[in-house]
Amino acid sequence: MAPVLFLIFNRPEHTARSFAAIRQVRPVRLYVAADGPRPNRADEAELCARTRAVATAVDWPCEVHTRFNDVNQGCRRAVSGALGWFFETEKDGIILEDDLVAHPSFFTFANEMLARYRDDERVFSINGSNYAYSPDWSESYGFSIFMNMHGWATWRRSYQLVDPEMTSWAQQRRGKIPWLYRMLRGSAPRSEWQKIVWAAYWHDRFSAMLDGSVDSWAYVWVYTGLLRRKLSVVPRAHMVRNIGWGPEATHTPNPLDPRADIAVAEMKFPLNHPTDVQTDPAYDIHAMNMWARYRDEYFRKRILKSFLFDLEPRIFPKLWQFARFIKLAFRETNAER
């Protein structure tokens, strides 16, 4: 069985439920990584200590490795560091966070996918969840342009492609939305406006990563998958349950989000493998709808702002021409005066 990287922080109750699922499959190598307590939270050091005790209470034959930060690094740097630590030793593995409860079939599925696509560089990662997607295909899994960080598996070769600083995004001053538009158009819905909204959505997320308003490691992986034109495995069955939705969560605060606490299903074996490695546009649309549908007015304004600040004339000729016409008319009016 592939080794498991277990990412924890300060929630001992959630961690206990997630760890119980790991204990059920008894991995032979377990890596536990934890960020340090935040200095402005009085009770967090004690919560972190309790959580670490829960996650290392191994009672089966297992090689346990730990990486416990003394100082809080934040979600992005702590998880990126943990992944680097893990892949220094392992060539592949399964990654779970402390609020993810995996069905036992997920581990079997992940192991089979890691072996089958180990040398296929078109495949970037393996998703354990599908956001309750109901595919119209008979195969056990398909592929998507989007990786899903709610229970997943990957290889060292994929990790080595990831730039945690997103240097190429930072260096590209303009034309980011048109670039995203081109990356997404093969999977986006037919509506041109919806494609632009998709591009603006990811523009906002990636830009928020760099300006520090969002502290996330996962968007770096999504960005790398798009940049490198990679695909991720999407299972027919939703096998990993996210129990972490709530006000105390870092990135999943709204319990009414449609992705919250979706019940798991068992993957059936033997697997029925697809004949081709190609994306399922219907799933990509489903995933985007799940990500973007439950957003408040503030977020919609951010998308609009991203769009307006990244316009490029060759992508939006009619809008650009209209803007130039207004500008020219304004100049002529002033000249007459």
Secondary structure as UniProt FT lines:
FT   STRAND          4..8
FT   HELIX           12..25
FT   STRAND          29..34
FT   TURN            39..40
FT   TURN            42..43
FT   HELIX           44..55
FT   STRAND          63..68
FT   HELIX           75..89
FT   STRAND          92..97
FT   TURN            98..99
FT   STRAND          100..102
FT   HELIX           104..116
FT   TURN            117..119
FT   TURN            121..122
FT   STRAND          123..127
FT   TURN            131..132
FT   STRAND          141..144
FT   STRAND          152..155
FT   HELIX           156..159
FT   TURN            160..161
FT   TURN            164..165
FT   HELIX           167..171
FT   HELIX           176..184
FT   TURN            185..187
FT   HELIX           192..211
FT   HELIX           218..227
FT   TURN            228..229
FT   STRAND          231..235
FT   STRAND          240..242
FT   TURN            247..248
FT   TURN            255..256
FT   TURN            258..261
FT   HELIX           281..292
FT   HELIX           297..309
FT   TURN            313..315
FT   HELIX           317..336
//
